[in-house]
């Protein structure tokens, strides 16, 4: 097993959702529940930092358009703190706001996805970035 795969396997047993849109929370949550993948939600940067410490998530999914959250600061925090640098971070946002996706990529997200396609691609995203979550019973 590669070092990267070993690191991912050792990470926690949840996906951390960083968002505050109840519609997308329900939509993403339903896909994750169907997959049998546990998740936690952070609705602020403070909650995000707290959830990182408490849950040591296997994957973080960040809404670039979330209100009340500074998503780019959250991504930057993960990428500059050595404890979280290997944490896969997937961002999502409106496909028409290309600048947001470019900024997220420049900060080091693992993947940037259009909001309109997230629920369809979510199973593959989990398989790529946190496959051990799919084998939990």
C-alpha positions, -999 to +999 in steps of 0.1 A: +000+000+000+013+034-009+021+060+018-007+082+006-032+053+007-020+043+042-024+079+054-060+081+040-069+048+056-056+060+090-077+092+088-111+093+105-143+077+096-164+107+084-168+132+056-168+168+069-192+190+050-185+228+052-217+244+041-248+262+053-273+256+025-301+234+039-311+221+005-276+210-004-271+196+031-301+174+026-291+165-009-255+156-001-265+140+032-289+117+014-262+105-010-238+099+018-264+080+039-272+059+008-235+050+005-234+043+043-208+071+048-210+090+081-207+128+079-205+159+101-214+194+092-196+227+099-216+259+093-188+283+103-150+285+102-149+280+139-170+248+137-148+237+108-116+240+130-134+222+159-146+194+137-112+189+123-098+184+158-127+162+170-134+141+140-101+139+121-122+135+089-112+114+059-125+140+034-137+176+036-162+190+011-164+228+010-191+250-005-173+279-021-205+300-021-215+294+015-226+325+034-214+330+069-183+308+061-151+320+046-144+289+025-111+300+011-098+306+046-109+271+055-091+256+026-060+277+033-061+266+069-060+230+059-033+234+034-010+254+057-014+233+089+008+202+086-017+181+106-042+185+078-021+190+046-029+154+034-066+158+040-084+156+007-105+187+002-131+189-025-147+222-033-180+229-050-196+260-064-216+275-092-201+266-125-205+301-138-182+315-111-150+303-126-128+326-105-139+307-073-129+274-088-095+288-099-088+303-065-098+270-048-074+251-071-046+276-064-051+270-027-046+232-032-080+216-033-079+180-044-108+185-068-133+214-077-168+204-088-197+223-102-225+225-076-250+212-101-230+179-105-219+173-070-246+148-059-241+128-092-203+127-087-202+123-049-200+084-049-169+086-072-154+114-051-156+093-020-142+063-039-112+084-050-104+103-019-117+082+011-124+046-002-121+031+032-154+048+042-173+027+017-162-006+034-174+003+069-204-015+082 
